Amino acid sequence: MRTLFTTIGVRGQYQSNVTDISLYVGLTHLSERKRTQDEIKQDARRRLAVFPGLRISAQQINLIGGGGFRQTPFNLILRGPDLQQLDGHARAVIRTLGSKPGFVDLDTAQTQRQPELQVLIDRQRASDLGVRVDGIASALRTMVGGEKAGFYREAGEQYDVRIRLQEPFRKDASVISDLTAPGAGGQLVKLSNVTTLAPGMSPGQIEHYAQERSITIISNLYQKPLGDALSEGYAAVQELKMPSEYGIVTLGRGKLLAEAMQNFLIAFVLSLAFIYIVLAAQFESFIHPITIMVSMFLSIPFGLLTLTVLYQLGARNASLNIYSIMGVFLLMGVVKKNAILQVDYTNVLRERGLERFEAQMQADRARLRPILMTTLAIIAGMLPVALGRGDGAASRASLATVVVGGQALCLLVTLLVTPVIYSMFDDLRGLRVFSRIRFPRSKEALAARWQWVNGRTANGRRPSS
């Protein structure tokens, strides 16, 4: 630990919470300590768990927006008309999620509940005696807060005059029974005849979402992806089978993740459309772009497979996030480039008169070296980032992991799958819709093919690529 800063009475969204304390701990450089931030936070949770009734949240300060109390990655809002039922549903969800690994500091965002004395009105008896609810409220308000009776001036200043009970009587709950409220015919009725006192607890503030009462379930995560946590949270809420007037909403990082995935799908579809248009214009064909794009689809499962395997082996930096999504786009572009090299040179050789199989074999042999060079160069360049060394490198490690693992797995498969897909679509040339796609077969081209098959030309060398 390098520095320690403490604040008592943290300011919440609407008011200051005097029961909240924040401890800001500045750690030494990663090279000067043996434990990571997550391990240190887990140690802090274990040390603070011995204090009963203490609500804790050990988390990292956001780089944007600064610090704050309980800025957790997992935020699930339950909303509905009845606050007590919402509280019961929230506690049931917390019990369910608390039994699952990865959820830490599970709690609600409600402020500390305060003890109170609740005055329960017998409405039927109050109606019989002609006592109005606002009359009871006025009597209680006079007891606690006081009623304004006038004002006076002194030294040019004006002060309100309020009438209320003296402090010893305000602290005595039995005094409420002797208070009176106007009833039928102007008679005064004691509150003990129409009310019942009951001790209880009340939240410091009542949260609302979309003009409905709400309770937010919050949690930090330890070695658990946010996407998995949200799925388990939704499943826990579905098990409650809440009435239709109750709902669930995701906010915070969960909402950003859902929006990012939606935008990713839109960008993915648009990228496929633009790639097909460009390749169709380049090859002057509607078939060859499909052949090339098949290899792109192979890169996605291989990249995600790399993340899954490494995460199961304990590499917590290999998680699905915005960086890994960017890595998928980068991986698709690199794999597409390899397929373009193969298909383009195969077409060149076929225009020279070679048969399809012979052209594919020669194209793969000729393009193997540039494909290997670019693949190894990309892997070597991304490997330091994938290892997650240095300040802030852990968050970017998933991007490099997708590229390195996807490239390594796609290399051999692309060299084998691209010729197969090329042959499959080339066989469709016999169909009417593809009947215009033809390769030239002149006498010179046939002679060149015969010379290549025999391994020599007029000057005794193989034809150059």
C-alpha positions in Angstrom: 0.0 0.0 0.0 1.3 3.4 -0.9 -1.4 5.8 0.1 -4.7 5.8 2.1 -7.5 8.3 2.0 -10.7 8.1 4.1 -14.0 9.9 3.7 -16.8 9.6 6.3 -20.4 10.5 5.3 -20.3 9.7 1.6 -22.7 11.8 -0.5 -25.3 9.6 -2.2 -27.5 10.4 -5.2 -29.9 12.6 -3.3 -28.5 13.0 0.2 -25.4 12.4 2.4 -25.3 9.0 4.1 -23.6 9.5 7.5 -23.3 5.7 7.9 -21.1 5.2 4.8 -17.3 5.2 4.9 -15.0 5.1 1.9 -11.4 4.0 2.1 -9.3 4.8 -1.0 -6.1 2.7 -1.1 -3.3 3.5 -3.5 -1.3 0.4 -4.4 2.4 0.2 -5.3 3.4 -0.6 -8.8 2.6 -4.0 -10.1 6.3 -4.8 -10.4 6.8 -4.0 -6.6 4.1 -6.4 -5.3 3.3 -10.1 -5.6 -0.5 -9.9 -5.6 -3.0 -8.5 -8.2 -5.7 -6.0 -7.4 -8.4 -8.8 -7.4 -6.4 -10.8 -4.9 -6.0 -7.8 -2.6 -9.7 -7.0 -2.8 -10.5 -10.6 -1.9 -8.2 -10.3 1.1 -10.0 -7.1 2.2 -13.4 -8.8 1.9 -12.2 -11.7 4.1 -10.8 -9.3 6.8 -14.0 -7.2 6.9 -16.4 -10.2 6.9 -15.8 -10.7 10.6 -17.8 -7.5 11.5 -21.5 -8.4 11.7 -24.0 -6.2 9.8 -21.2 -4.4 7.8 -22.1 -3.9 4.2 -18.9 -3.8 2.1 -17.9 -3.3 -1.5 -14.3 -3.6 -2.6 -13.9 -2.3 -6.1 -11.5 -0.5 -8.4 -12.0 3.2 -9.0 -13.3 4.0 -12.5 -10.8 5.6 -14.8 -13.6 7.9 -16.1 -15.8 9.6 -13.6 -13.6 9.0 -10.6 -14.5 7.2 -7.4 -17.9 6.7 -5.8 -19.7 4.4 -3.5 -20.8 1.1 -5.0 -20.1 1.7 -8.7 -20.5 -2.0 -9.4 -20.4 -3.8 -12.8 -23.5 -5.9 -12.0 -26.7 -3.8 -11.7 -30.1 -5.3 -11.9 -33.2 -3.2 -11.2 -36.5 -4.7 -10.0 -39.4 -2.3 -10.4 -43.1 -2.5 -9.4 -45.9 -0.9 -7.4 -45.3 -2.4 -3.9 -42.0 -1.7 -2.1 -42.3 -4.5 0.4 -42.8 -7.1 -2.3 -39.9 -5.7 -4.3 -37.8 -6.0 -1.1 -38.8 -9.6 -0.7 -38.0 -10.4 -4.4 -34.7 -8.7 -4.2 -33.7 -10.7 -1.1 -34.7 -13.9 -2.8 -32.5 -13.1 -5.9 -29.6 -12.2 -3.6 -29.9 -15.6 -1.8 -29.9 -17.4 -5.2 -27.0 -15.5 -6.6 -25.1 -15.7 -3.4 -24.9 -19.5 -3.8 -23.2 -19.2 -7.2 -19.4 -18.6 -7.6 -18.2 -15.3 -8.8 -20.7 -13.0 -7.1 -19.1 -10.9 -4.3 -20.4 -8.0 -2.3 -24.0 -8.9 -3.2 -26.4 -6.3 -1.8 -29.1 -3.7 -2.7 -28.4 -0.1 -3.4 -30.8 1.0 -0.7 -29.4 3.2 2.0 -29.1 1.9 5.6 -32.6 1.3 7.0 -33.5 3.5 10.0 -35.7 2.5 12.9 -39.1 4.2 13.1 -42.4 4.1 14.9 -45.2 3.4 12.5 -48.7 4.8 13.2 -51.3 2.4 11.8 -54.7 3.9 11.3 -57.9 1.9 11.8 -59.7 3.5 8.9 -63.1 1.9 9.7 -63.1 3.2 13.3 -61.8 6.6 12.2 -64.6 6.9 9.7 -67.2 6.0 12.4 -65.8 8.7 14.7 -65.5 11.3 11.9 -61.7 11.5 12.2 -59.9 12.5 9.0 -56.5 11.2 8.0 -55.1 14.7 7.5 -56.2 15.5 11.0 -54.2 12.7 12.4 -51.2 13.7 10.3 -51.5 17.3 11.5 -51.5 16.2 15.2 -48.4 14.1 14.6 -46.7 16.9 12.6 -47.3 19.3 15.5 -45.7 16.8 17.9 -42.5 16.3 15.9 -41.9 19.1 13.5 -44.2 21.8 14.9 -46.8 24.1 13.3 -46.0 27.7 12.3 -47.9 30.0 14.5 -46.5 33.3 13.4 -43.2 35.3 13.3 -41.3 38.0 15.1 -38.7 40.5 14.2 -35.5 41.3 16.0 -32.6 43.5 14.9 -34.0 43.7 11.4 -34.3 39.9 11.0 -37.6 37.9 10.8 -38.0 34.6 12.6 -40.7 31.9 12.4 -42.6 30.9 15.6 -43.3 27.2 15.7 -45.3 25.3 18.3 -44.4 21.7 19.1 -44.0 19.4 22.1 -40.9 19.8 24.3 -38.0 17.5 23.6 -38.6 15.0 26.5 -42.2 14.5 25.3 -41.2 14.2 21.6 -39.0 11.2 22.6 -41.8 9.4 24.5 -43.9 7.1 22.2 -46.7 6.9 24.7 -47.5 10.6 24.3 -48.9 9.8 20.8 -51.8 8.0 22.4 -52.8 11.1 24.3 -52.7 13.4 21.2 -56.1 14.4 19.9 -57.6 15.0 16.4 -60.9 16.7 15.5 -63.8 14.3 15.0 -67.5 14.5 14.2 -69.2 17.5 15.6 -65.9 19.2 16.5 -65.2 16.8 19.4 -61.6 15.8 20.0 -60.8 12.1 19.7 -57.7 10.6 21.2 -55.4 8.9 18.7 -55.3 5.8 20.8 -59.0 5.2 19.8 -58.2 5.1 16.0 -54.5 4.2 15.7 -52.1 1.4 16.7 -48.3 1.9 17.2 -45.9 -0.6 15.7 -42.0 -0.4 15.6 -40.5 -0.9 12.1 -37.7 -0.1 9.8 -37.7 2.3 6.8 -35.3 3.0 3.9 -33.4 6.3 3.9 -34.8 6.9 0.4 -37.2 5.3 -2.0 -35.8 4.8 -5.5 -37.8 5.1 -8.6 -37.3 4.0 -12.2 -39.6 5.1 -15.0 -42.0 6.5 -12.4 -42.2 3.2 -10.6 -40.7 2.1 -7.3 -37.6 0.1 -7.7 -34.8 -1.7 -5.9 -31.4 -2.2 -7.5 -29.4 -5.4 -6.9 -25.7 -4.7 -7.1 -22.7 -7.0 -7.0 -19.0 -7.0 -7.8 -17.6 -9.9 -9.8 -14.6 -12.1 -9.1 -13.3 -14.2 -12.0 -16.7 -14.1 -13.6 -17.6 -12.5 -17.0 -20.3 -9.9 -16.9 -22.3 -11.7 -19.6 -22.5 -14.9 -17.5 -23.5 -12.9 -14.4 -26.3 -11.2 -16.2 -27.6 -14.5 -17.6 -27.7 -16.0 -14.1 -29.3 -12.9 -12.7 -32.1 -13.0 -15.3 -32.6 -16.7 -14.6 -32.8 -16.1 -10.8 -35.5 -13.5 -11.4 -37.5 -15.8 -13.8 -37.6 -18.4 -11.0 -39.6 -16.0 -8.8 -42.4 -15.9 -11.3 -43.3 -12.3 -10.4 -46.7 -10.8 -11.3 -46.9 -9.0 -14.7 -46.8 -5.6 -13.1 -43.3 -6.2 -11.9 -40.3 -6.0 -14.3 -36.6 -6.2 -14.5 -34.1 -3.7 -16.1 -30.4 -3.8 -16.6 -28.3 -0.7 -16.1 -24.6 0.3 -15.9 -22.1 -1.9 -17.6 -24.6 -4.6 -18.3 -26.6 -2.2 -20.5 -23.5 -1.0 -22.2 -22.5 -4.6 -22.9 -26.0 -5.4 -24.5 -25.8 -2.2 -26.6 -22.2 -3.1 -27.7 -23.3 -6.6 -28.8 -26.3 -5.2 -30.7 -24.0 -2.6 -32.4 -21.5 -5.4 -33.1 -24.2 -7.4 -35.0 -25.2 -4.4 -37.0 -21.5 -3.6 -37.9 -20.9 -7.3 -38.7 -23.8 -7.5 -41.2 -22.7 -4.2 -42.8 -19.1 -5.3 -43.0 -20.1 -8.5 -44.8 -22.2 -6.5 -47.3 -19.4 -4.1 -48.1 -16.8 -6.9 -48.3 -19.0 -8.8 -50.7 -19.5 -5.7 -52.9 -15.7 -5.0 -53.0 -14.7 -8.6 -53.8 -17.4 -9.0 -56.4 -16.1 -5.9 -58.2 -12.5 -7.1 -57.9 -13.1 -10.6 -59.2 -16.0 -9.7 -61.5 -17.8 -12.7 -60.1 -20.7 -13.4 -57.7 -19.3 -16.7 -56.6 -15.6 -16.1 -55.7 -16.5 -13.5 -53.0 -18.6 -16.2 -51.3 -15.7 -18.6 -51.5 -13.5 -16.1 -49.7 -16.0 -15.1 -47.1 -16.5 -18.7 -46.0 -13.0 -18.6 -44.5 -14.0 -15.4 -42.6 -16.8 -17.3 -40.8 -14.3 -19.9 -39.7 -12.2 -17.3 -37.9 -15.1 -16.4 -35.5 -15.5 -19.8 -33.8 -11.7 -20.3 -33.7 -11.2 -16.9 -32.0 -13.9 -17.5 -29.5 -12.7 -21.0 -28.9 -9.3 -19.6 -27.9 -10.9 -17.3 -25.4 -12.9 -20.1 -23.9 -10.0 -22.5 -23.6 -7.7 -20.0 -22.0 -10.3 -18.8 -19.6 -11.0 -22.3 -18.4 -7.3 -22.8 -17.9 -7.2 -19.7 -15.6 -6.3 -16.9 -17.9 -8.8 -14.3 -16.5 -7.7 -11.7 -19.1 -9.2 -13.9 -21.9 -12.8 -12.7 -21.5 -15.4 -11.5 -24.0 -15.4 -7.7 -23.9 -15.2 -4.8 -26.3 -11.5 -5.5 -26.9 -12.1 -9.1 -27.9 -14.9 -8.0 -30.3 -12.5 -5.6 -32.0 -10.1 -8.6 -32.2 -12.7 -10.6 -34.1 -13.0 -7.9 -36.7 -9.2 -7.7 -37.1 -9.0 -11.5 -37.3 -11.6 -11.6 -40.0 -9.7 -9.1 -42.1 -6.4 -11.1 -41.9 -8.0 -14.4 -42.7 -9.9 -12.9 -45.6 -6.6 -11.7 -47.0 -5.2 -15.2 -47.1 -8.2 -16.5 -49.0 -7.9 -13.7 -51.5 -4.3 -14.7 -52.2 -5.3 -18.3 -52.9 -8.4 -17.6 -55.0 -6.8 -14.8 -57.0 -3.8 -16.9 -58.0 -5.9 -19.9 -58.7 -7.9 -17.9 -61.2 -4.7 -16.6 -62.8 -3.4 -20.1 -63.3 -6.7 -21.3 -64.7 -6.6 -18.5 -67.2 -3.2 -19.8 -68.3 -4.9 -23.1 -69.1 -4.4 -25.3 -66.0 -7.1 -27.5 -64.8 -8.8 -26.6 -61.5 -7.0 -29.1 -59.3 -3.6 -28.4 -60.8 -4.2 -24.6 -60.4 -5.2 -25.0 -56.8 -2.2 -27.1 -55.9 0.1 -24.6 -57.6 -1.6 -21.6 -56.1 -1.4 -23.1 -52.5 2.3 -23.9 -53.0 3.1 -20.4 -54.4 1.1 -18.5 -51.8 2.1 -20.5 -48.8 5.2 -18.4 -48.1 3.5 -15.0 -48.0 0.7 -16.4 -46.0 3.1 -17.8 -43.4 5.1 -14.6 -43.3 2.1 -12.4 -42.6 0.7 -14.9 -40.1 3.9 -15.3 -38.1 4.5 -11.5 -38.2 1.0 -10.8 -36.8 1.3 -13.5 -34.1 4.8 -12.2 -33.1 3.5 -8.6 -32.9 0.4 -9.5 -30.9 2.1 -12.0 -28.5 3.4 -9.3 -26.0 0.0 -7.8 -25.8 -1.6 -11.2 -25.3 0.7 -11.9 -22.3 -0.8 -8.8 -20.6 2.5 -7.4 -19.3 2.8 -3.7 -18.3 0.4 -1.1 -17.1 -3.1 -1.4 -18.4 -2.2 -4.3 -20.7 -4.5 -6.7 -19.0 -7.6 -5.1 -20.5 -6.2 -5.3 -24.0 -5.0 -8.9 -23.7 -8.3 -10.3 -25.0 -7.9 -8.5 -28.3 -4.5 -10.0 -28.9 -5.6 -13.4 -27.6 -8.4 -13.6 -30.2 -6.0 -12.6 -33.0 -3.1 -14.9 -32.0 -5.3 -18.0 -31.3 -7.6 -17.4 -34.2 -4.7 -17.0 -36.7 -2.8 -20.0 -35.5 -5.9 -22.2 -35.7 -7.2 -20.8 -39.0 -3.9 -21.1 -40.8 -4.0 -24.8 -41.7 -7.8 -24.9 -41.9 -7.9 -22.0 -44.4 -5.3 -23.6 -46.7 -7.5 -26.7 -46.8 -11.0 -25.3 -46.7 -10.6 -22.6 -49.3 -9.8 -24.9 -52.2 -12.6 -27.2 -51.2 -15.2 -24.4 -51.1 -13.7 -23.1 -54.4 -14.3 -26.5 -56.0 -17.8 -26.7 -54.7 -18.9 -23.3 -56.0 -17.0 -23.9 -59.2 -19.1 -27.0 -59.9 -22.1 -24.6 -59.8 -21.0 -23.1 -63.1 -23.1 -25.6 -64.9 -26.2 -24.1 -63.5 -28.0 -21.6 -65.7 -27.6 -18.7 -63.2 -23.9 -19.2 -63.3 -23.5 -20.2 -67.0 -21.8 -17.0 -67.9 -18.7 -17.8 -65.8 -16.2 -19.4 -68.1 -12.4 -19.7 -68.2 -10.6 -19.4 -71.6 -9.3 -22.5 -73.2 -7.2 -21.4 -76.2 -4.7 -23.5 -78.0 -1.9 -21.5 -76.4 -3.4 -22.1 -73.0 -3.7 -25.8 -73.6 -0.1 -25.9 -74.8 1.0 -24.1 -71.6 -0.9 -26.6 -69.5 0.7 -29.5 -71.3 4.2 -28.0 -70.7 3.5 -27.5 -67.0 2.3 -31.0 -66.6 5.5 -32.3 -68.1 7.5 -30.1 -65.8 9.3 -28.0 -68.5 8.8 -25.3 -71.0 10.6 -24.3 -74.1 13.6 -23.0 -72.1 13.5 -26.0 -69.7 12.1 -24.2 -66.6 8.8 -24.3 -64.8 6.5 -21.4 -65.7 6.9 -18.6 -63.2 4.1 -17.6 -60.9 
